[in-house]
Amino acid sequence: MFHKWTRCGEYKIEQVKTDRGLRSYIRPVPDSGFIKYDFMDVHRKQGSRRMGENTIVPSLVNLDTSNEKAILNFVNQFGLLGLLPYNYLEPMLLELGTERKLIFIPERRGKNIADVSEVEREYLFALNGRNYTDLIHSVSEPLEEFKKAVLRFQDLNNHVSAVGLNRGIAVNDNGEWILEWSFDSLLSAAYFFLDECLLSNFWIGTCPRCSKYFLSSVKTQNYCSRRCDDAERKAKSRQALKERVIIRIT
């Protein structure tokens, strides 16, 4: 069983004046509410030999980062990547002599210990004693940082192994004790699901019709979807008909 992820009801892209100048952010639309969903709802069905084109891994691999409309469609379906929890652990109190201050400890290599105020400015939120776990679903993400994270995920030749995976014991609706898996972010879940597929005899192909990537364990699959398969078959049929007509005329 996987822990649930939370997204806002709607997101928008807008420019925000910051101490680093005018920056574009992906932000929750105020009062749009929150939607919880199970991570398995955005992954392939249990036992399925094909990865649906609208599941998280193909959607992220094929996301056009130059198209803001496509980015908004993605986040309105899945939510933000969760760059804050992906990059940082929960804030902790650091004591340096007589000085005490809240800091963020980096979750990943390449990040430095950061003062809370610095991270608040980066992700446009204010901690103010609020529950951090609840807060991370209502922060904003810098558009350029979102794009960079997507492009790193899409670099399949330099694939990064899954990180941010935790497990624990929980009680289900029937009162039974079960093992529950959770992720610190949507991005961590995507990396995990990609790893799981590649370790389960799935392979990555490129659709000759639309050039999108697709994942499948069916060796005979040539196209990303039935739509592209049918379109290519019809195109070949029309071309064959044209050739027969030309032969008759000549």
C-alpha positions in Angstrom: 0.0 0.0 0.0 1.3 3.5 -0.9 0.7 6.7 1.1 -1.5 9.3 -0.5 -0.2 12.4 -2.2 -2.0 15.8 -2.1 -2.4 18.3 -4.9 -4.3 21.6 -5.1 -7.5 21.8 -7.1 -5.9 24.1 -9.6 -2.5 25.8 -10.4 -1.4 28.9 -12.3 1.8 30.3 -13.6 2.5 33.9 -12.6 5.4 36.3 -12.3 6.4 37.2 -8.7 8.7 40.1 -7.7 11.5 38.6 -5.5 14.8 39.7 -4.1 16.3 38.0 -7.1 14.2 40.0 -9.5 11.0 39.0 -11.4 10.6 35.2 -11.4 7.9 32.9 -12.8 6.3 30.5 -10.4 3.8 27.6 -10.5 1.4 28.5 -7.8 -1.8 27.1 -6.3 -5.0 29.0 -7.2 -6.4 30.4 -3.9 -9.4 28.5 -2.5 -9.2 25.8 -5.2 -9.1 23.2 -2.4 -7.0 20.0 -2.1 -7.3 16.6 -3.7 -5.8 13.5 -2.2 -5.0 10.5 -4.3 -3.1 7.2 -4.0 0.2 7.0 -5.8 -0.9 3.8 -7.4 -3.7 5.7 -9.1 -1.0 7.4 -11.3 0.9 4.2 -11.9 0.3 1.2 -14.1 -2.4 -1.3 -13.0 -1.2 -4.3 -11.0 0.0 -6.9 -13.5 -0.4 -4.7 -16.5 2.3 -5.3 -19.2 1.8 -1.8 -20.7 2.3 1.6 -19.1 -0.6 3.9 -19.9 0.4 7.2 -21.6 -1.4 9.2 -18.9 0.4 7.6 -16.0 3.1 9.5 -14.1 6.3 8.2 -15.7 5.4 8.6 -19.4 3.7 11.9 -18.7 6.9 13.2 -17.0 9.3 11.7 -19.6 7.3 13.3 -22.5 6.5 16.6 -20.8 7.4 19.6 -23.1 9.1 22.0 -20.7 9.0 24.8 -23.3 5.2 24.7 -23.3 3.7 26.4 -20.3 0.2 25.1 -21.2 1.6 21.5 -21.1 3.2 22.2 -17.7 -0.1 23.4 -16.3 -1.9 20.4 -17.7 0.6 18.2 -15.9 0.5 19.9 -12.5 -3.3 20.1 -12.6 -3.4 16.4 -13.1 -0.7 15.2 -10.8 0.3 18.2 -8.6 3.7 19.9 -8.2 6.8 17.8 -8.2 7.4 18.5 -4.5 10.8 20.1 -4.9 10.8 21.5 -1.3 10.6 18.0 0.4 12.6 16.5 -2.4 15.5 18.9 -1.7 15.2 19.4 2.1 14.3 17.5 5.3 12.0 19.0 7.8 13.3 22.2 9.5 15.2 21.7 12.7 16.5 24.0 15.4 20.2 24.6 15.4 22.1 25.9 18.4 25.3 27.8 17.8 26.6 29.0 21.1 23.9 31.3 22.4 22.3 31.6 18.9 19.3 29.4 18.0 17.7 29.4 14.6 15.7 27.2 12.4 17.5 25.6 9.4 16.7 23.3 6.6 19.0 20.3 6.2 19.5 19.2 2.6 17.9 16.0 1.5 20.1 15.6 -1.5 23.7 16.1 -2.3 24.5 19.4 -4.0 22.4 21.4 -1.6 23.7 23.4 1.4 22.2 23.9 4.8 19.8 26.8 4.4 18.2 29.3 6.8 14.4 28.9 7.0 13.9 32.4 5.7 15.9 31.7 2.6 13.9 28.6 1.8 10.6 30.4 2.5 11.6 33.1 0.0 12.5 30.4 -2.6 9.2 28.6 -2.3 6.9 31.5 -1.4 5.6 30.3 2.0 5.8 31.2 5.7 6.3 28.5 8.3 5.1 30.6 11.3 4.9 27.6 13.5 2.5 25.7 11.1 2.7 22.0 10.5 5.5 21.5 7.9 3.9 18.3 6.4 0.6 20.0 5.8 2.4 23.1 4.4 4.4 21.5 1.7 1.3 20.9 -0.4 0.4 24.6 -0.6 3.9 26.0 -1.5 4.8 27.3 -4.9 7.7 26.1 -7.2 10.0 28.3 -9.3 9.1 27.5 -12.9 12.8 27.3 -13.9 13.6 24.8 -11.1 10.6 22.8 -12.1 11.8 22.6 -15.7 15.4 21.6 -14.6 14.0 18.8 -12.4 11.9 17.5 -15.3 14.8 17.6 -17.8 17.0 15.7 -15.3 14.3 13.0 -15.1 14.1 12.9 -18.9 17.8 12.3 -19.2 17.4 8.6 -19.3 21.1 8.0 -20.2 22.1 9.4 -16.8 19.3 7.9 -14.8 19.2 8.6 -11.1 18.1 5.8 -8.8 15.0 6.3 -6.7 15.4 8.2 -3.4 13.0 9.5 -0.8 11.3 6.2 -0.2 10.1 5.3 3.3 8.1 2.4 4.8 6.2 1.9 8.0 3.3 0.1 9.6 -0.2 1.4 9.2 -3.8 0.3 9.9 -6.1 -0.1 6.9 -9.9 0.5 6.7 -10.5 -3.1 7.9 -8.4 -2.6 11.0 -5.6 -4.7 9.7 -1.9 -3.9 10.1 -0.2 -3.4 6.8 3.1 -2.3 5.4 2.8 1.2 3.9 5.2 2.8 1.5 5.5 6.6 1.3 7.5 9.1 -0.7 8.7 12.5 0.2 7.6 14.0 -3.1 5.9 13.2 -6.4 9.3 13.4 -8.1 10.6 10.6 -5.8 7.6 8.5 -6.6 8.2 8.9 -10.4 11.8 7.8 -10.0 10.7 4.8 -7.9 8.1 3.7 -10.5 10.6 4.1 -13.3 13.1 1.9 -11.5 10.4 -0.6 -10.7 9.4 -0.8 -14.4 13.0 -1.2 -15.6 13.6 -4.0 -13.1 10.4 -5.7 -14.2 11.4 -6.4 -17.8 9.9 -3.2 -19.1 11.7 -1.4 -21.9 11.6 2.2 -23.2 10.6 2.7 -26.8 10.0 5.7 -29.1 6.8 5.9 -31.0 7.5 6.2 -34.7 4.2 8.0 -35.2 4.4 10.8 -32.6 8.0 10.4 -31.3 6.8 10.1 -27.7 8.5 7.6 -25.3 6.6 4.7 -24.0 7.2 1.9 -21.5 6.1 -1.7 -22.1 7.0 -5.3 -21.4 5.3 -6.4 -24.7 8.1 -7.2 -27.2 5.8 -6.7 -30.2 4.6 -3.2 -29.2 5.7 -0.6 -31.7 3.5 2.4 -30.8 2.9 4.4 -27.6 -0.9 4.0 -27.8 -3.7 2.3 -29.7 -4.5 5.8 -31.1 -1.1 6.0 -32.8 -1.2 2.3 -33.9 -4.6 2.8 -35.6 -3.5 6.1 -37.2 -0.4 4.5 -38.6 -2.4 1.5 -39.9 -4.9 3.8 -41.6 -2.1 6.0 -43.1 -0.4 2.9 -44.6 -3.8 1.7 -45.9 -4.4 5.0 -47.6 -0.9 5.1 -49.1 -1.3 1.5 -50.4 -4.7 2.5 -52.0 -3.0 5.6 -53.7 -0.3 3.4 -55.1 -2.8 0.9 -56.6 -4.7 3.8 -58.2 -1.5 5.2 -59.7 -0.5 1.8 -61.1 -4.0 1.4 -62.7 -3.8 4.9 -64.3 -0.3 4.3 -65.7 
